């Protein structure tokens, strides 16, 4: 079986290759550059709970070494502080230079035997057939590459997108910022700041901490204003620091500067046969606090497990189509929310132009984007694949699961999100009290034997987990979780036929050709393609298995 070809070695391409490797799928990562990152502290990224957990699972050690979690988030208007948010009850956003994130992912990719990184390899042609993709690169070694699928993670000017003749409509220069990275002592160590309508200067300033006393400062500029000269930038720095430090500019060391122009664009299609788009090749966003890199990482996590299923045992066209259906819908909703917010915040239309019913202040709307909450920043919710007898929990169907402690198959207790990205569904039983007992005492008791038999009969690989509690879920609730951590279904106890139907819906049914030459993983036999009604007697017979009380 040929590897997956990933074009582009930024954070999204590296994450996709590593995510595929976690599912046991090899990849060839084509990097048109030399394989090194230019240090640019003024270009940074904020990761929230799901994307930080993903990067950690992929082996990115720079999160720990070079990432700074916000100690708090402050908002100011004119000269007054209007709000201060701390993170005692949830993970703080993690801020780090983008080159540090890329370097950490690249180190993990070089260390993984299933990832082949090829530098100085610029794509200039691709061809598809019924069995795979052939890509041609030029550079130090001009050659052809053969892959099962190809994913373009090659940025806003994507060669893959152009070769596939996919349109990329949208808006140009929706926001423009002057940016500086500098070392200075500010009055709120480790705390990020959003300053609206300062007494003079730009309409909005943000300050976010980086390691070693460095700060990234962003000043909102007119979308079509004059060029930012060095003198003008120095004045912005001095005026802002003086505003925050009692009227006197403190000593500072200017490290890096730039002007950042944001565009809003969305590719018409994210799939063309065996070729896909992800990250900036598929979408551009970033206004009013939204994070483009984060959405690219979510693309990679969503696509990886679907390609892995196709690679190992064959996947339906519907499952591969669902990548674009889910992710494009989520990003489009984010773009709509940002455009509506901008109309109110920048255009003077007032908050009544926002989503119906929205009454929050401008500062709260911007805070949503920066802190990963609300329509501008929260983790995506995908439409659940099948209607089942759901048990209400604190997690909306299709939403990201809570990161509760669970007991894994080997008996260890780990956070639930640590077990994602391994090419398996997760079946979680809520069983109060199991957390205080050794696994050998309850693994053969109560519902466990019946549930274990039902999980073993599923059409795709799945791990059976146990949690002492899950937010909002009563005892004996069973949750079915996708490999990317989104809740697929909930059940009141052991319902083998319903669990089977939900798992089959998650994979969007069997592939068109049952053997498909795609491997021989569990679920590739005849039972995988059988109708659930025909299987119901056998599945329901599982409930008659012995129960040990």
DAVEN-V656418 format. One record per residue. SS is DSSP state (H for helix, E for strand, C for the rest). PHI is phi in radians with two decimals (none if undefined). PSI is psi in whole degrees, -180 to 180 (* if undefined). Layout:
ss->{SS | SS}
phi->{PHI | PHI}
psi->{PSI | PSI}
This chain:
ss->{C | C | C | E | E | E | E | C | C | C | H | H | H | H | H | H | H | H | H | H | H | H | C | C | C | C | E | E | E | E | C | C | C | C | C | C | C | C | C | C | C | C | C | E | E | E | E | C | H | H | H | H | H | H | H | H | H | C | C | C | C | H | H | H | H | H | C | E | E | C | C | E | E | E | E | E | E | C | C | E | E | E | E | E | E | C | C | C | C | C | C | C | C | E | E | E | E | H | H | H | H | H | H | H | H | H | H | H | H | H | H | C | C | C | E | E | E | E | C | C | E | E | E | E | E | E | E | E | E | C | C | E | E | E | E | E | E | E | E | C | C | C | E | E | E | E | E | C | C | E | E | E | C | C | C | C | C | C | H | H | H | H | H | C | C | C | C | E | E | E | E | E | E | E | E | E | E | E | E | E | E | E | E | E | C | C | C | C | C | C | E | E | E | E | E | E | C | C | C | C | C | C | C | E | E | E | E | E | E | C | C | C | C | E | E | E | E | E | E | E | E | C | C | C | C | C | C | C | C | H | H | H | H | H | H | H | H | H | H | H | H | H | H | H | C | C | C | C | C | C | C | E | E | E | E | E | E | E | E | E | E | E | E | E | E | E | E | C | C | C | E | E | C | C | E | E | E | C | H | H | H | C | E | E | C | C | H | H | H | C | C | H | H | H | H | H | H | H | H | H | H | H | H | H | H | H | H | H | H | H | H | H | H | C | C | C | H | H | H | H | H | H | H | H | H | H | H | H | H | H | H | H | H | H | H | H | H | H | H | H | H | H | H | H | H | C | C | C | C | C | H | H | H | C | C | C | C | C | C | C | C | H | H | H | H | H | H | H | H | H | H | C | C | H | H | H | H | C | C | C | C | C | C | C | C | C | C | C | C | C | C | C | C | C | C | C | C | C | C | E | C | C | C | C | E | E | E | C | C | C | C | C | E | E | E | H | H | H | H | C | C | C | C | C | E | E | E | E | E | E | C | C | C | H | H | H | C | C | H | H | H | H | C | C | C | C | C | H | H | H | H | H | H | H | H | H | C | C | C | C | C | E | E | E | E | E | E | C | C | C | C | C | C | C | C | C | E | E | E | E | E | C | C | C | C | E | E | E | E | E | E | E | C | C | C | H | H | H | H | H | H | H | H | H | H | H | C | C | C | C | C | C | C | C | C | C | C | C | C | C | C | C | C | C | C | H | H | H | H | C | C | H | H | H | H | H | H | H | H | H | H | H | H | H | C | C | C | C | C}
phi->{none | -1.28 | -1.25 | -1.44 | -1.62 | -1.97 | -1.80 | 1.92 | -2.05 | -1.40 | -0.98 | -1.28 | -1.09 | -1.10 | -1.10 | -1.14 | -1.06 | -1.21 | -1.14 | -1.07 | -1.06 | -1.08 | -1.57 | 1.43 | -1.96 | -1.34 | -2.53 | -1.94 | -1.80 | -1.62 | -2.02 | -1.30 | -1.69 | -1.48 | 1.48 | -2.28 | -1.79 | -1.36 | -1.11 | -2.40 | -1.04 | -1.32 | -1.97 | -2.30 | -2.45 | -1.89 | -1.91 | -1.82 | -0.97 | -1.26 | -1.32 | -1.14 | -1.12 | -1.11 | -1.06 | -1.12 | -1.06 | -1.35 | 1.66 | -1.40 | -1.36 | -1.23 | -1.01 | -1.31 | -1.45 | -2.26 | -1.67 | -2.14 | -1.29 | -1.08 | -1.25 | -2.93 | -2.19 | -1.94 | -2.16 | -2.27 | -2.31 | 0.98 | -1.91 | -1.96 | -1.33 | -1.86 | -2.86 | -2.44 | -2.00 | -1.92 | -2.19 | -1.12 | -1.79 | -2.82 | -1.12 | -1.34 | -1.00 | -1.91 | -1.98 | -2.64 | -1.07 | -1.11 | -1.15 | -1.25 | -1.07 | -1.11 | -1.12 | -1.12 | -1.20 | -1.14 | -1.05 | -1.14 | -1.15 | -1.11 | -1.48 | -1.67 | -1.18 | -1.61 | -2.01 | -1.89 | -1.65 | -2.07 | -1.61 | 0.89 | -2.29 | -1.69 | -1.18 | -2.36 | -2.82 | -2.58 | -2.33 | -2.12 | -2.47 | -1.17 | -2.01 | 2.98 | -2.24 | -2.02 | -2.10 | -1.95 | -2.16 | -2.11 | 2.68 | -1.11 | -2.39 | -1.31 | -2.79 | -1.82 | -2.14 | -2.00 | -2.42 | -1.24 | -2.53 | -2.37 | -2.20 | -1.53 | -2.00 | -1.78 | 1.44 | -1.09 | -1.73 | -0.80 | -1.18 | -1.05 | -1.07 | -1.21 | -1.14 | -1.50 | 0.99 | -1.80 | -1.22 | -2.38 | -1.33 | 2.76 | -1.99 | -1.79 | 0.91 | -1.26 | -2.57 | -2.43 | -2.26 | -1.53 | -2.27 | -2.51 | -1.94 | -2.57 | -1.77 | -2.82 | -1.75 | -1.84 | -1.20 | -2.23 | -0.93 | 1.35 | -1.81 | -1.50 | -2.35 | -2.03 | -1.98 | -1.75 | 0.88 | -1.09 | -0.97 | -2.61 | 1.61 | -1.10 | -1.23 | -2.66 | -2.31 | -2.12 | -2.32 | -2.31 | -1.33 | -2.16 | -1.10 | 1.07 | 1.28 | -1.59 | -2.20 | -1.79 | -1.98 | -2.18 | -2.02 | -1.20 | -1.92 | -1.01 | -1.08 | -2.29 | -1.61 | -1.26 | -1.09 | -1.55 | -1.43 | -0.97 | -1.12 | -1.13 | -1.18 | -1.06 | -1.11 | -1.02 | -1.10 | -1.10 | -1.12 | -1.19 | -1.12 | -1.13 | -1.04 | -1.54 | -2.10 | 1.30 | 1.59 | -2.18 | -1.26 | -1.33 | -1.06 | -2.60 | -2.09 | -1.40 | -1.84 | -2.72 | -2.44 | 3.11 | -2.12 | -1.94 | -1.85 | -1.81 | -2.12 | -2.05 | -2.47 | -2.53 | -1.10 | -1.11 | -2.31 | -1.91 | -2.46 | -2.42 | 1.12 | -1.69 | -1.97 | -2.34 | -2.06 | -2.64 | 1.17 | -1.09 | -1.15 | -1.82 | -2.77 | -2.21 | -2.69 | 2.57 | -1.31 | 0.75 | 1.58 | -1.21 | -2.09 | -1.19 | -1.09 | -1.03 | -1.11 | -1.13 | -1.13 | -1.19 | -0.99 | -1.07 | -1.19 | -1.16 | -1.35 | -1.03 | -1.25 | -1.29 | -1.12 | -1.12 | -1.11 | -1.11 | -1.23 | -1.44 | -2.45 | 1.60 | -2.28 | -1.23 | -1.06 | -1.10 | -1.16 | -1.13 | -1.14 | -1.14 | -1.01 | -1.14 | -1.06 | -1.31 | -1.27 | -1.12 | -1.09 | -1.13 | -1.20 | -1.06 | -1.12 | -1.12 | -1.11 | -1.07 | -1.10 | -1.15 | -1.10 | -1.15 | -1.12 | -1.11 | -1.05 | -1.41 | -1.43 | -1.86 | -1.68 | 1.37 | -1.39 | 1.50 | -1.17 | -1.18 | -1.43 | -1.43 | -0.91 | -0.91 | 1.59 | -1.30 | -2.26 | -1.30 | -1.25 | -1.03 | -1.09 | -1.18 | -1.11 | -1.16 | -1.05 | -0.94 | -1.10 | -1.27 | -1.77 | 1.25 | -2.55 | 1.18 | -1.13 | -1.49 | -2.55 | -1.23 | -1.08 | -1.23 | -2.06 | -1.75 | -1.06 | -1.09 | -1.36 | -2.71 | -1.49 | -2.30 | -1.31 | -1.36 | -1.79 | -1.06 | -2.34 | -1.23 | -1.72 | -1.16 | -0.94 | 1.57 | -1.56 | -1.27 | -1.26 | -1.22 | -1.54 | -1.44 | -1.18 | -2.34 | -1.65 | -1.45 | -0.98 | -1.49 | 1.61 | -1.38 | -1.86 | -2.45 | -1.11 | -0.97 | -1.20 | -1.17 | -1.71 | -1.36 | 1.26 | -2.02 | 1.34 | -2.30 | -1.23 | -2.06 | -1.96 | -1.98 | -1.72 | -1.54 | -2.34 | -0.99 | 1.74 | -1.17 | -1.15 | -1.78 | -1.98 | -1.13 | -0.98 | -1.16 | -1.48 | -2.07 | -1.14 | -1.91 | -2.02 | 0.98 | -1.38 | -1.06 | -1.05 | -1.16 | -1.18 | -1.07 | -1.17 | -1.15 | -1.16 | -1.15 | -1.58 | -1.17 | -1.35 | -2.33 | -1.08 | -2.62 | -1.86 | -1.68 | -2.09 | -2.29 | -2.21 | -1.15 | -2.78 | -2.49 | -0.92 | 1.39 | -1.76 | -1.28 | -1.02 | 1.28 | -1.22 | -1.99 | -1.94 | -1.84 | -2.06 | -1.21 | -1.08 | -1.69 | 1.55 | -1.73 | -1.28 | -1.61 | -2.89 | -2.30 | -2.39 | -1.55 | 1.59 | -1.55 | -2.21 | -1.01 | -1.15 | -1.16 | -1.13 | -1.08 | -1.07 | -1.18 | -1.12 | -1.17 | -1.22 | -1.05 | -1.50 | 1.01 | 1.43 | -1.25 | -1.11 | -1.03 | -1.85 | -1.09 | -1.42 | 1.14 | 1.09 | -1.81 | 2.09 | -2.34 | -1.21 | -1.01 | 1.67 | -1.58 | -1.46 | -1.13 | -1.04 | -1.13 | -1.76 | -1.33 | -1.29 | -1.09 | -0.99 | -1.18 | -1.48 | -0.91 | -1.02 | -1.17 | -1.20 | -1.16 | -1.13 | -1.04 | -1.18 | -1.58 | -1.11 | -1.03 | -1.98 | -1.82 | -1.56}
psi->{131 | 152 | 168 | 134 | 124 | 122 | 118 | 127 | 37 | -169 | -36 | -47 | -43 | -43 | -40 | -45 | -42 | -37 | -41 | -42 | -38 | -28 | 6 | 24 | 126 | 155 | 155 | 120 | 111 | 118 | 116 | -12 | -168 | -2 | 23 | 150 | 132 | 124 | 120 | 86 | -24 | -6 | 106 | 175 | 145 | 126 | 139 | -170 | -48 | -42 | -33 | -41 | -38 | -50 | -37 | -45 | -34 | -5 | 20 | 101 | -17 | -15 | -44 | -40 | -32 | 6 | 146 | 113 | 138 | 129 | -31 | 171 | 124 | 146 | 140 | 150 | 127 | -113 | 6 | 139 | 129 | -18 | 146 | 125 | 130 | 173 | 39 | -31 | 7 | 160 | 139 | 147 | 144 | 126 | 128 | 156 | 142 | -34 | -29 | -41 | -46 | -42 | -41 | -41 | -37 | -42 | -42 | -38 | -44 | -28 | -10 | 129 | -18 | 1 | 122 | 112 | 125 | 116 | 167 | 47 | 96 | 122 | 135 | -2 | 149 | 148 | 146 | 150 | -173 | -17 | -6 | -166 | 139 | 127 | 140 | 133 | 152 | 155 | -142 | -30 | 102 | 124 | 171 | 145 | 142 | 130 | 160 | -38 | 167 | 138 | 124 | 107 | 37 | 30 | -175 | -31 | 36 | 121 | -38 | -46 | -40 | -41 | -30 | -4 | 49 | 126 | 154 | 65 | 163 | -158 | 142 | 140 | 55 | -29 | 154 | 135 | 142 | 138 | 141 | 143 | 127 | 155 | 123 | 164 | 114 | 162 | -11 | 75 | 129 | -2 | 137 | 154 | 137 | 115 | 112 | 141 | 56 | 163 | -29 | 161 | -153 | 163 | -25 | 139 | 139 | 147 | 125 | 135 | 145 | 173 | 160 | 36 | 15 | 146 | 145 | 124 | 135 | 131 | 123 | 127 | 160 | 140 | -28 | 53 | -171 | 164 | 147 | 109 | 161 | -41 | -41 | -38 | -42 | -40 | -41 | -44 | -51 | -44 | -41 | -45 | -40 | -39 | -39 | -14 | 41 | 26 | -2 | 131 | 120 | 166 | 143 | 157 | 111 | 123 | -42 | 149 | 169 | 172 | 125 | 116 | 129 | 137 | 154 | 110 | 154 | 120 | 142 | -39 | 145 | -1 | 138 | 97 | -117 | 11 | 143 | 163 | 149 | 157 | -147 | -20 | -26 | -25 | 149 | 128 | 179 | -3 | 160 | 46 | -8 | 158 | 110 | -39 | -42 | -44 | -35 | -39 | -37 | -35 | -49 | -43 | -39 | -42 | -34 | -47 | -27 | -42 | -36 | -41 | -41 | -39 | -41 | -43 | 4 | 138 | 151 | 156 | -34 | -39 | -46 | -37 | -30 | -22 | -55 | -37 | -46 | -51 | -41 | -40 | -43 | -45 | -39 | -40 | -39 | -43 | -42 | -44 | -41 | -43 | -40 | -42 | -41 | -37 | -37 | -43 | -35 | -28 | -4 | 14 | -11 | 159 | -14 | -16 | -2 | -173 | 137 | 133 | -8 | 127 | 9 | 160 | 165 | -40 | -39 | -38 | -45 | -38 | -38 | -48 | -43 | -32 | 4 | 50 | 165 | -173 | -22 | -17 | -11 | 159 | 146 | 153 | 124 | 149 | 128 | 146 | -17 | 148 | 122 | 173 | 85 | 146 | 122 | 136 | 178 | -13 | 124 | 139 | 130 | -7 | 169 | 136 | 154 | 146 | 64 | 156 | 136 | 157 | 121 | 169 | -29 | 4 | -7 | 155 | 121 | 161 | 142 | -41 | -18 | -19 | 4 | 168 | 26 | 16 | 19 | 149 | 157 | 129 | 117 | 122 | 128 | 112 | 90 | 137 | -21 | -22 | -20 | 0 | 148 | 143 | -35 | -17 | -23 | -8 | -24 | 18 | 164 | -130 | -12 | -47 | -43 | -42 | -39 | -40 | -39 | -40 | -39 | -23 | -1 | 156 | -9 | 160 | 142 | 148 | 138 | 122 | 160 | 138 | 142 | -31 | 157 | 137 | 121 | -1 | 130 | 169 | 145 | 11 | 140 | 126 | 135 | 121 | 133 | 163 | -19 | 10 | 12 | 139 | 122 | -40 | 159 | 149 | 148 | 85 | -164 | 112 | 86 | -44 | -42 | -38 | -42 | -46 | -40 | -42 | -39 | -35 | -35 | -41 | 5 | 38 | 170 | 155 | 159 | -43 | 118 | -40 | -54 | -2 | 24 | 8 | -178 | 42 | 169 | 139 | -2 | 1 | -172 | -33 | -28 | -29 | 4 | 157 | 140 | -42 | -38 | -30 | -15 | -45 | -43 | -40 | -43 | -24 | -21 | -33 | -12 | 5 | 153 | 142 | 130 | 114 | *}
